[in-house]
Amino acid sequence: MQNYPHHYRVRAEAGSAGVVTIGSAGLAALETAAPAEFGGPGDRWSPETLLVAAVGDCFILTFRAIARASKLDWTALACDVEGVLDRVDREVRFTEFRLSAVLEVPQGGNEDRARRLMEKAEASCLVTRSLLAAVHLEAAVRVVG
């Protein structure tokens, strides 16, 4: 791992109408647009959906690192995230993120330990710790096999 601080650079480009193209060195570009709720077409990633996706992505990547360090055996993790955008004190902002995560562990796995590590991942996610919005995790563990 590199020393802190880390710097992440993204370029966004657009004309007066249409999609916004975002990219970063070494990554495929994405076309974004306003979401349908703000009069956009609703068929592209938007800043709002990208932020909500970043919460879910960060949760899984954080869990993966914590599970590896804790030597937890697991096979799959799915996380649905709902971001709530609302008006608070005349400002529109995300007020909370609701995570519903289902972790699959092999037969004989420690479900309580797995749930605790999921809670630790939620508390440790750098994306959600960087936001003003409250973050709530609904964790479930499913034994497979």
Contact map, one row per residue, 1 for C-alpha under 8 A:
1110000000000000000000000000000000000000000000000000000000000000000000000000000000000000000000000000000000000000000000000000000000000000000000000
1111010000000000000000000000000000000000000000000000000000000000000000000000000000000000000000000000000000000000000000000000000000000000000000000
1111110000000000000000000000000000000000000000000000000000000000000000000000000000000000000000000000000000000000000000000000000000000000000000000
0111110000000000000000000000000000000000000000000000000000000000000000000000000000000000000000000000000000000000000000000000000000000000000000000
0011111000000000000000000000000000000000000000000000000000000000000000000000000000000000000000000000000000000000000000000000000000000000000000000
0111111100000000000000000000000000000000000000000000000000000000000000000000000000000000000000000000000000000000000000000000000000000000000000000
0000111110000000000000000000000000000000000000000000000000000000000000000000000000000000000000000000000000000000000000000000000000000000000000000
0000011111000000000000000000000000000000000000000000000000000000000000000000000000000000000000000000000000000000000000000000000000000000000000000
0000001111100000000000011000000000000000000000000000000000000000000000000000000000000000000000000000000000000000000000000000000000000000000000000
0000000111110000000001111000000000000000000000000000000000000000000000000000000000000000000000000000000000000000000000000000000000000000000000000
0000000011111000000001110000000000000000000000000000000000000000000000000000000000000000000000000000000000000000000000000000000000000000000000000
0000000001111100000111100000000000000000000000000000000000000000000000000000000000000000000000000000000000000000000000000000000000000000000000000
0000000000111110000111000000000000000000000000000000000000000000000000000000000000000000000000000000000000000000000000000000000000000000000000000
0000000000011111111110000000000000000000000000000000000000000000000000000000000000000000000000000000000000000000000000000000000000000000000000000
0000000000001111111100000000000000000000000000000000000000000000000000000000000000000000000000000000000000000000000000000000000000000000000000000
0000000000000111110000000000000000000000000000000000000000000000000000000000000000000000000000000000000000000000000000000000000000000000000000000
0000000000000111111000000000000000000000000000000000000000000000000000000000000000000000000000000000000000000000000000000000000000000000000000000
0000000000000111111100000000000010000000000000000000000000000000000000000000000000000000000000000000000000000000000000000000000000000000000000000
0000000000000110111110000000001110000000000000000000000000000000000000000000000000000000000000000000000000000000000000000000000000000000000000000
0000000000011110011111000000001110000000000000000000000000000000000000000000000000000000000000000000000000000000000000000000000000000000000000000
0000000000011100001111100000111100000000000000000000000000000000000000000000000000000000000000000000000000000000000000000000000000000000000000000
0000000001111000000111110000111100000000000000000000000000000000000000000000000000000000000000000000000000000000000000000000000000000000000000000
0000000001110000000011111011110000000000000000000000000000000000000000000000000000000000000000000000000000000000000000000000000000000000000000000
0000000011100000000001111111100000000000000000000000000000000000000000000000000000000000000000000000000000000000000000000000000000000000000000000
0000000011000000000000111110000000000000000000000000000000000000000000000000000000000000000000000000000000000000000000000000000000000000000000000
0000000000000000000000011111000000000000000000000000000000000000000000000000000000000000000000000000000000000000000000000000000000000000000000000
0000000000000000000000111111100000000000000000000000000000000000000000000000000000000000000000000000000000000000000000000000000000000000000000000
0000000000000000000000110111110000000000000000000000000000000000000000000000000000000000000000000000000000000000000000000000000000000000000000000
0000000000000000000011110011111000000000000000000000000000000000000000000000000000000000000000000000000000000000000000000000000000000000000000000
0000000000000000000011100001111100000000000010000000000000000000000000000000000000000000000000000000000000000000000000000000000000000000000000000
0000000000000000001111000000111110000000000110000000000000000000000000000000000000000000000000000000000000000000000000000000000000000000000000000
0000000000000000001111000000011111000000000111100000000000000000000000000000000000000000000000000000000000000000000000000000000000000000000000000
0000000000000000011100000000001111100001111111100000000000000000000000000000000000000000000000000000000000000000000000000000000000000000000000000
0000000000000000000000000000000111111111110101100000000000000000000000000000000000000000000000000000000000000000000000000000000000000000000000000
0000000000000000000000000000000011111111111111010000000000000000000000000000000000000000000000000000000000000000000000000000000000000000000000000
0000000000000000000000000000000001111111110000000000000000000000000000000000000000000000000000000000000000000000000000000000000000000000000000000
0000000000000000000000000000000001111111010000000000000000000000000000000000000000000000000000000000000000000000000000000000000000000000000000000
0000000000000000000000000000000001111111000000000000000000000000000000000000000000000000000000000000000000000000000000000000000000000000000000000
0000000000000000000000000000000001111111100000000000000000000000000000000000000000000000000000000000000000000000000000000000000000000000000000000
0000000000000000000000000000000011111111110000000000000000000000000000000000000000000000000000000000000000000000000000000000000000000000000000000
0000000000000000000000000000000011110011111100000000000000000000000000000000000000000000000000000000000000000000000000000000000000000000000000000
0000000000000000000000000000000011111001111110000000000000000000000000000000000000000000000000000000000000000000000000000000000000000000000000000
0000000000000000000000000000000010100000111110000000000000000000000000000000000000000000000000000000000000000000000000000000000000000000000000000
0000000000000000000000000000001111100000111111000000000000000000000000000000000000000000000000000000000000000000000000000000000000000000000000000
0000000000000000000000000000011110100000011111111100000000000000000000000000000000000000000000000000000000000000000000000000000000000000000000000
0000000000000000000000000000000111100000000111111100000000000000000000000000000000000000000000000000000000000000000000000000000000000000000000000
0000000000000000000000000000000111000000000011111110000000000000000000000000000000000000000000000000000000000000000000000000000000000000000000000
0000000000000000000000000000000000100000000011111111000000000000000000000000000000000000000000000000000000000000000000000000000000000000000000000
0000000000000000000000000000000000000000000011111111100000000000000000000000000000000000000000000000000000000000000000000000000000000000000000000
0000000000000000000000000000000000000000000011111111110000000000000000000000000000000000000000000000000000000000000000000000000000000000000000000
0000000000000000000000000000000000000000000000111111111000000000000000000000000000000000000000000000000000000000000000000000000000000000000000000
0000000000000000000000000000000000000000000000011111111100000000000000000000000011100000000000001000000000000000000000000000000000000000000000000
0000000000000000000000000000000000000000000000001111111110000000000000000000000010000000000000000000000000000000000000000000000000000000000000000
0000000000000000000000000000000000000000000000000111111111000000000000000000000000000000000000000000000000000000000000000000001000000000000000000
0000000000000000000000000000000000000000000000000011111111100000000000000000000010000000000000000000000000000000000000000000101100000000000000000
0000000000000000000000000000000000000000000000000001111111110000000000000000001110000000000000000010000000000000000000000000000000000000000000000
0000000000000000000000000000000000000000000000000000111111111000000000000000000000000000000000000000000000000000000000000000000000000000000000000
0000000000000000000000000000000000000000000000000000011111111100000000000000000000000000000000000000000000000000000000000000111000000000000000000
0000000000000000000000000000000000000000000000000000001111111110000000000000000000000000000000000000000000000000000000001100100000000000000000000
0000000000000000000000000000000000000000000000000000000111111111000000000000101000000000000000000000000000000000000000001000000000000000000000000
0000000000000000000000000000000000000000000000000000000011111111100000000000000000000000000000000000000000000000000000000000000000000000000000000
0000000000000000000000000000000000000000000000000000000001111111110000000000000000000000000000000000000000000000000000001101100000000000000000000
0000000000000000000000000000000000000000000000000000000000111111111000000000000000000000000000000000000000000000000011011100000000000000000000000
0000000000000000000000000000000000000000000000000000000000011111111100000000000000000000000000000000000000000000000000000000000000000000000000000
0000000000000000000000000000000000000000000000000000000000001111111110000000000000000000000000000000000000000000000000000000000000000000000000000
0000000000000000000000000000000000000000000000000000000000000111111111000000000000000000000000000000000000000000000010011000000000000000000000000
0000000000000000000000000000000000000000000000000000000000000011111111111000000000000000000000000000000000000000000010000000000000000000000000000
0000000000000000000000000000000000000000000000000000000000000001111111110000000000000000000000000000000000000000000000000000000000000000000000000
0000000000000000000000000000000000000000000000000000000000000000111111110000000000000000000000000000000000000000000000000000000000000000000000000
0000000000000000000000000000000000000000000000000000000000000000011111110000000000000000000000000000000000000000000000000000000000000000000000000
0000000000000000000000000000000000000000000000000000000000000000001111111000000000000000000000000000000000000000000000000000000000000000000000000
0000000000000000000000000000000000000000000000000000000000000000001111111100000000000000000000000000000000000000010000000000000000000000000000000
0000000000000000000000000000000000000000000000000000000000000000001000111110000000000000000000000000000011001000000000000000000000000000000000000
0000000000000000000000000000000000000000000000000000000000000000000000011111000000000000000000000000001111000000000000000000000000000000000000000
0000000000000000000000000000000000000000000000000000000000000000000000001111100000000000000000000000001111000000000000000000000000000000000000000
0000000000000000000000000000000000000000000000000000000000000000000000000111110000000000000000000000001110000000000000000000000000000000000000000
0000000000000000000000000000000000000000000000000000000000010000000000000011111000000000000000000000111100000000000000000000000000000000000000000
0000000000000000000000000000000000000000000000000000000000000000000000000001111100000000000000000000111000000000000000000000000000000000000000000
0000000000000000000000000000000000000000000000000000000100010000000000000000111110000000000000000011110000000000000000000000000000000000000000000
0000000000000000000000000000000000000000000000000000000100000000000000000000011111000000000000000011100000000000000000000000000000000000000000000
0000000000000000000000000000000000000000000000000001101100000000000000000000001111100000000000001111000000000000000000000000000000000000000000000
0000000000000000000000000000000000000000000000000001000000000000000000000000000111110000000000001110000000000000000000000000000000000000000000000
0000000000000000000000000000000000000000000000000001000000000000000000000000000011111000000001111100000000000000000000000000000000000000000000000
0000000000000000000000000000000000000000000000000000000000000000000000000000000001111100000001111000000000000000000000000000000000000000000000000
0000000000000000000000000000000000000000000000000000000000000000000000000000000000111110000111110000000000000000000000000000000000000000000000000
0000000000000000000000000000000000000000000000000000000000000000000000000000000000011111000111100000000000000000000000000000000000000000000000000
0000000000000000000000000000000000000000000000000000000000000000000000000000000000001111111110000000000000000000000000000000000000000000000000000
0000000000000000000000000000000000000000000000000000000000000000000000000000000000000111111110000000000000000000000000000000000000000000000000000
0000000000000000000000000000000000000000000000000000000000000000000000000000000000000011111000000000000000000000000000000000000000000000000000000
0000000000000000000000000000000000000000000000000000000000000000000000000000000000000011111100000000000000000000000000000000000000000000000000000
0000000000000000000000000000000000000000000000000000000000000000000000000000000000000011111110000000000000000000000000000000000000000000000000000
0000000000000000000000000000000000000000000000000000000000000000000000000000000000001111011111000000000000000000000000000000000000000000000000000
0000000000000000000000000000000000000000000000000000000000000000000000000000000000001111001111100000000000000000000000000000000000000000000000000
0000000000000000000000000000000000000000000000000000000000000000000000000000000000111100000111111000000000000000000000000000000000011000000000000
0000000000000000000000000000000000000000000000000000000000000000000000000000000000111100000011111000000000000000000000000000000000011100000000000
0000000000000000000000000000000000000000000000000000000000000000000000000000000000111000000001111100000000000000000000000000000000001111000000000
0000000000000000000000000000000000000000000000000001000000000000000000000000000011110000000001111110000000000000000000000000000000001111000000000
0000000000000000000000000000000000000000000000000000000000000000000000000000000011100000000000011111000000000000000000000000000000000011110000000
0000000000000000000000000000000000000000000000000000000100000000000000000000001111000000000000001111100000000000000000000000000000000011111000000
0000000000000000000000000000000000000000000000000000000000000000000000000000001110000000000000000111110000000000000000000000000000000000111100000
0000000000000000000000000000000000000000000000000000000000000000000000000000111100000000000000000011111000000000000000000000000000000000111100000
0000000000000000000000000000000000000000000000000000000000000000000000000000111000000000000000000001111100000000000000000000000000000000001111000
0000000000000000000000000000000000000000000000000000000000000000000000000111110000000000000000000000111110000000010000000000000000000000001111000
0000000000000000000000000000000000000000000000000000000000000000000000000111100000000000000000000000011111000000000000000000000000000000000011110
0000000000000000000000000000000000000000000000000000000000000000000000001111000000000000000000000000001111101010000000000000000000000000000011110
0000000000000000000000000000000000000000000000000000000000000000000000001110000000000000000000000000000111111000000000000000000000000000000000111
0000000000000000000000000000000000000000000000000000000000000000000000000000000000000000000000000000000011111000000000000000000000000000000000111
0000000000000000000000000000000000000000000000000000000000000000000000000000000000000000000000000000000001111100000000000000000000000000000000000
0000000000000000000000000000000000000000000000000000000000000000000000001000000000000000000000000000000011111110000000000000000000000000000000100
0000000000000000000000000000000000000000000000000000000000000000000000000000000000000000000000000000000000011111110000000000000000000000000000000
0000000000000000000000000000000000000000000000000000000000000000000000000000000000000000000000000000000010001111111000000000000000000000000010000
0000000000000000000000000000000000000000000000000000000000000000000000000000000000000000000000000000000000000111111100000000000000000000000000000
0000000000000000000000000000000000000000000000000000000000000000000000000000000000000000000000000000000000000111111110000000000000000000000000000
0000000000000000000000000000000000000000000000000000000000000000000000010000000000000000000000000000001000000111111111000000000000000000000010000
0000000000000000000000000000000000000000000000000000000000000000000000000000000000000000000000000000000000000011111111100000000000000000001110000
0000000000000000000000000000000000000000000000000000000000000000000000000000000000000000000000000000000000000001111111110000000000000000000000000
0000000000000000000000000000000000000000000000000000000000000010011000000000000000000000000000000000000000000000111111111000000000000000000000000
0000000000000000000000000000000000000000000000000000000000000010000000000000000000000000000000000000000000000000011111111100000000000000001000000
0000000000000000000000000000000000000000000000000000000000000000000000000000000000000000000000000000000000000000001111111110000000000000101000000
0000000000000000000000000000000000000000000000000000000000000010010000000000000000000000000000000000000000000000000111111111000000000000000000000
0000000000000000000000000000000000000000000000000000000000110110010000000000000000000000000000000000000000000000000011111111100000000000000000000
0000000000000000000000000000000000000000000000000000000000100110000000000000000000000000000000000000000000000000000001111111100000000000100000000
0000000000000000000000000000000000000000000000000000000000000000000000000000000000000000000000000000000000000000000000111111100010000000000000000
0000000000000000000000000000000000000000000000000000000000000100000000000000000000000000000000000000000000000000000000011111110010000000000000000
0000000000000000000000000000000000000000000000000000001001100100000000000000000000000000000000000000000000000000000000001111111110000000000000000
0000000000000000000000000000000000000000000000000000000001000000000000000000000000000000000000000000000000000000000000000001111111000000000000000
0000000000000000000000000000000000000000000000000000011001000000000000000000000000000000000000000000000000000000000000000000111111100000000000000
0000000000000000000000000000000000000000000000000000001000000000000000000000000000000000000000000000000000000000000000000000111111101010000000000
0000000000000000000000000000000000000000000000000000000000000000000000000000000000000000000000000000000000000000000000000011111111110000000000000
0000000000000000000000000000000000000000000000000000000000000000000000000000000000000000000000000000000000000000000000000000011111110000000000000
0000000000000000000000000000000000000000000000000000000000000000000000000000000000000000000000000000000000000000000000000000001111111000000000000
0000000000000000000000000000000000000000000000000000000000000000000000000000000000000000000001100000000000000000000000000000000011111100000000000
0000000000000000000000000000000000000000000000000000000000000000000000000000000000000000000001111000000000000000000000000000000100111110000000000
0000000000000000000000000000000000000000000000000000000000000000000000000000000000000000000000111000000000000000000000000000000000011111000000000
0000000000000000000000000000000000000000000000000000000000000000000000000000000000000000000000011110000000000000000000000000000100001111100000000
0000000000000000000000000000000000000000000000000000000000000000000000000000000000000000000000011110000000000000000000000000000000000111110000000
0000000000000000000000000000000000000000000000000000000000000000000000000000000000000000000000000111100000000000000000100100000000000011111000000
0000000000000000000000000000000000000000000000000000000000000000000000000000000000000000000000000111100000000000000000000000000000000001111100000
0000000000000000000000000000000000000000000000000000000000000000000000000000000000000000000000000011111000000000001001100000000000000000111110000
0000000000000000000000000000000000000000000000000000000000000000000000000000000000000000000000000001111000000000001000000000000000000000011111000
0000000000000000000000000000000000000000000000000000000000000000000000000000000000000000000000000000011110000010011000000000000000000000001111100
0000000000000000000000000000000000000000000000000000000000000000000000000000000000000000000000000000011110000000000000000000000000000000000111110
0000000000000000000000000000000000000000000000000000000000000000000000000000000000000000000000000000000111101000000000000000000000000000000011111
0000000000000000000000000000000000000000000000000000000000000000000000000000000000000000000000000000000111100000000000000000000000000000000001111
0000000000000000000000000000000000000000000000000000000000000000000000000000000000000000000000000000000001100000000000000000000000000000000000111
